């Protein structure tokens, strides 16, 4: 009879106290010790010493300084990067009337990017000193030490009591903005030559050019045909050296030129 030599006859593995056996109680003890040690590590101090704001990168600004935008954001050098609330920083930037849009994001472990889109003034408006108004009707105080970039002055619209950042869409402002958009269009090319847009009169608009010539027109902006006629008349007057006070375009298919008083007292000239 053959003898059975299988594993069933072998000595059973030693219990937990054997040399090769595992010791669950020891593993639990080690885990508890590790947890206690980790709990006492000053993680906050270690993180603050490593992940701190070392760079605030400003992008997209044209008139506003980097220092001003950083001040508005409230971010300070050495601040814990992970304590910077990006949504709150963005909202703080948007409270500045000159900032139309803002994006805030982290750069690696040490930086924050502030990307802004500034509002662009299209008209100067009386407000004690001239303020600016953008194409959407938001009025803005001038930048410290900054000019108004030779913007036409809108007269006939009362804005002196409006606070900075207010959106103004009165009939007069709407008309002024419409004229500003038309004059600066590439196909017209007259914007740089206009110093004032007067919307005082309900049924007509007066443009004051840089050389002092007053252009009388209807309430709404000129069309391509009328604008081309105006440019042709102004160029002809310049080439002739003729001094004029006023060019009147309020009548259909007519351009009335009123010579300056010093030009010999000639009466108005009508051009078809």
PyMOL commands that set and color helices and strands:
alter all, ss='L'
color gray80, all
select helices_A, chain A and resi 7-9+24-39+43-48+66-73+81-83+86-94+171-183+191-193+224-240+261-263
alter helices_A, ss='H'
color red, helices_A
select strands_A, chain A and resi 55-59+99-107+111-118+121-125+131-134+139-140+153-155+194-198+204-209+214-218+244-248+255-259+269-271
alter strands_A, ss='S'
color yellow, strands_A
deselect
rebuild
show_as cartoon
